[in-house]
């Protein structure tokens, strides 16, 4: 009995280790390809930076309310994500390496590696665009700690939803660029509404809005958890379709 239990434990440990190794390899490969081509990073970061500069230039001298600024931040982040995150699976299909990946790595580890890459990409975009936005369109009563928590929770949900929808459109014969925002829109709309409402509390520092913002952070966290869990459960069927 002890021998059987030890063997089962060793087998489980080996399986987990292989899963982690595969996820790490997929993430490293995505990172290496991106550092060489800079396709997604250039598309996402340039879109975010140019949009922030254009918005601030158009609104220079205008009195912009906190709720409008909050909406602008998330509109920029969402559309920046839509401009670059769709390539994470399309690249495999176009290069003809998707079949090899299906044979050599568990589906969930493939999704984990791709998700980690998109999380890193979203993190970079937030680090670049949000400080630039706050510099060009200052917020007097900014709650920085609350804003960072909102961006973390919202970014996690955004990356998870964007990664799964990217997997859905990867098999399309044509029109991937047009199909991606169409599929992503209904999935990301609830996230956008909650994230904007939460960000208002971080921008205006009204006590009742701050309290509501912390409640919204919980909703954003739940969205990220549910979306990530559902994506892992459904990804195998999408990946082997």
C-alpha positions in Angstrom: 0.0 0.0 0.0 2.8 2.4 0.9 4.6 1.5 -2.3 1.5 2.2 -4.3 0.9 5.5 -2.5 4.5 6.5 -3.1 4.3 5.7 -6.7 1.1 7.6 -7.1 2.6 10.6 -5.4 5.7 10.5 -7.6 3.5 10.2 -10.7 1.5 13.2 -9.6 4.6 15.2 -8.8 6.0 14.4 -12.3 2.8 15.4 -14.0 2.7 18.7 -12.1 6.4 19.3 -12.9 5.8 18.6 -16.6 2.8 20.9 -16.6 4.8 23.8 -15.1 7.7 23.2 -17.4 5.4 23.3 -20.5 3.7 26.5 -19.3 7.1 28.1 -18.7 8.4 27.0 -22.1 5.3 28.5 -23.8 5.7 31.7 -21.9 9.4 32.0 -22.6 8.9 31.3 -26.3 6.2 34.0 -26.5 8.5 36.4 -24.7 11.4 35.6 -26.9 9.4 36.0 -30.1 8.0 39.2 -28.9 11.4 40.7 -28.0 12.6 39.8 -31.5 9.6 41.1 -33.4 8.0 43.6 -31.0 4.7 43.2 -32.9 2.2 43.1 -30.0 4.1 45.4 -27.7 4.5 48.0 -30.4 0.9 47.8 -31.4 -0.5 47.9 -27.9 1.9 50.5 -26.4 1.9 52.8 -29.4 -1.9 52.8 -29.5 -2.1 53.6 -25.8 0.5 56.3 -25.8 -0.8 58.0 -29.0 -4.4 57.9 -27.8 -3.5 59.4 -24.4 -1.6 62.2 -26.1 -4.4 62.9 -28.5 -7.1 62.9 -25.8 -5.1 65.2 -23.5 -4.4 67.6 -26.5 -8.1 67.7 -27.4 -9.2 68.3 -23.8 -6.4 70.8 -22.8 -7.7 73.6 -20.7 -11.1 71.8 -20.3 -12.6 70.9 -16.9 -12.9 67.1 -17.1 -14.9 65.3 -14.4 -13.5 62.3 -12.5 -16.0 59.9 -14.1 -15.0 61.0 -17.6 -11.3 60.6 -16.8 -12.0 57.1 -15.4 -13.9 56.2 -18.6 -11.1 57.5 -20.8 -8.5 55.4 -18.9 -10.3 52.1 -19.5 -11.4 52.9 -23.0 -7.7 53.4 -23.8 -6.7 50.2 -22.0 -9.4 48.1 -23.6 -8.8 49.2 -27.2 -5.1 49.0 -26.7 -5.5 45.4 -25.6 -7.8 44.6 -28.6 -5.2 46.0 -30.9 -2.4 43.5 -29.9 -3.5 40.7 -27.7 -5.3 38.8 -30.5 -2.0 37.6 -32.0 -1.1 35.2 -29.2 -2.7 32.2 -30.9 -2.9 33.4 -34.5 0.9 33.4 -34.6 1.0 29.7 -33.9 -1.6 28.9 -36.6 0.1 31.1 -39.3 3.5 29.6 -38.5 2.2 26.0 -38.7 3.5 25.2 -35.2 0.1 24.8 -33.5 -0.1 21.1 -34.4 3.3 20.4 -32.8 2.3 22.3 -29.7 -1.0 20.3 -29.5 1.0 17.0 -29.5 3.7 18.0 -27.1 2.1 20.1 -24.3 -1.1 19.7 -22.2 -3.8 22.2 -23.4 -4.1 23.9 -20.0 -0.3 24.5 -19.8 -0.4 26.1 -23.3 -3.2 28.4 -22.1 -1.3 29.2 -18.9 1.8 30.2 -20.8 -0.2 32.4 -23.2 -2.1 33.9 -20.4 1.1 34.8 -18.5 2.4 36.5 -21.6 -0.7 38.6 -22.1 -0.7 39.5 -18.3 2.9 40.7 -18.7 1.8 42.7 -21.8 -1.1 44.3 -20.1 1.1 45.1 -17.1 3.6 46.9 -19.4 0.8 48.9 -21.1 -0.6 50.0 -17.8 2.8 51.0 -16.5 3.3 53.1 -19.6 -0.1 54.6 -20.4 -1.7 55.2 -16.9 1.2 57.3 -15.5 1.3 59.2 -18.8 -2.4 59.8 -18.6 -2.1 61.1 -15.0 0.8 63.4 -16.1 -1.1 64.9 -19.0 -4.5 64.9 -17.2 -3.7 65.3 -13.5 -6.1 64.0 -10.8 -6.1 66.2 -7.7 -7.5 63.7 -5.2 -5.9 60.5 -6.6 -6.1 57.4 -4.4 -2.9 55.7 -5.8 -3.2 52.5 -3.7 -6.8 52.0 -4.7 -6.0 52.7 -8.4 -3.2 50.2 -8.4 -5.5 47.5 -7.0 -8.1 48.3 -9.6 -5.6 48.1 -12.4 -4.3 44.8 -11.1 -7.7 43.2 -10.8 -9.0 44.7 -14.0 -5.9 43.8 -15.9 -6.1 40.2 -14.8 -9.7 39.9 -16.0 -8.8 41.7 -19.3 -5.9 39.4 -20.0 -7.9 36.3 -19.3 -10.8 37.3 -21.5 -8.6 38.5 -24.3 -6.5 35.3 -24.3 -9.5 33.0 -24.5 -11.2 35.0 -27.2 -7.9 35.0 -29.1 -8.0 31.2 -29.0 -11.6 31.3 -30.4 -10.7 33.3 -33.5 -7.4 31.6 -34.2 -9.1 28.9 -36.3 -11.0 31.4 -38.5 -10.1 31.2 -42.1 -10.2 34.9 -42.7 -11.3 38.2 -41.0 -9.5 37.5 -37.7 -8.9 41.2 -37.1 -12.5 42.1 -37.5 -13.8 39.0 -35.7 -11.7 39.5 -32.5 -13.4 42.8 -31.3 -16.8 41.5 -32.2 -16.4 38.4 -30.0 -14.5 40.3 -27.3 -17.0 43.1 -26.9 -19.8 41.3 -25.0 -17.3 39.5 -22.8 -15.3 42.7 -21.9 -18.3 45.1 -21.5 -19.1 44.0 -17.9 -15.5 44.3 -17.0 -15.3 47.8 -18.5 -18.4 49.1 -16.7 -17.2 47.8 -13.3 -13.7 49.0 -13.8 -14.8 52.5 -14.7 -17.1 52.7 -11.7 -14.3 51.6 -9.4 -11.8 54.0 -10.9 -14.2 56.9 -10.2 -13.7 56.3 -6.5 -9.9 56.4 -7.0 -10.1 59.7 -8.9 -12.6 61.8 -6.8 -11.9 60.6 -3.2 -15.5 60.9 -2.2 -15.9 58.5 0.8 -19.0 56.8 -0.5 -17.4 56.4 -3.9 -14.2 55.0 -2.4 -16.3 52.4 -0.4 -18.1 51.4 -3.6 -14.8 51.2 -5.4 -13.5 48.6 -2.9 -16.7 46.6 -3.4 -16.1 46.8 -7.2 -12.6 45.6 -6.7 -14.1 42.4 -5.3 -16.3 42.1 -8.3 -13.4 42.6 -10.6 -11.5 39.9 -8.7 -14.5 37.6 -9.0 -14.7 38.3 -12.8 -11.0 37.5 -13.2 -11.4 34.2 -11.2 -14.5 33.1 -13.0 -13.2 34.0 -16.5 -9.9 32.3 -15.9 -11.5 29.2 -14.5 -14.0 29.0 -17.4 -11.2 29.6 -19.9 -9.1 26.7 -18.5 -12.2 24.4 -18.5 -13.2 25.3 -22.1 -9.8 25.8 -23.7 -9.1 22.1 -24.4 -12.3 21.9 -26.6 -11.3 25.1 -28.4 -7.7 24.1 -28.8 -8.4 20.7 -30.3 -11.4 21.8 -32.5 
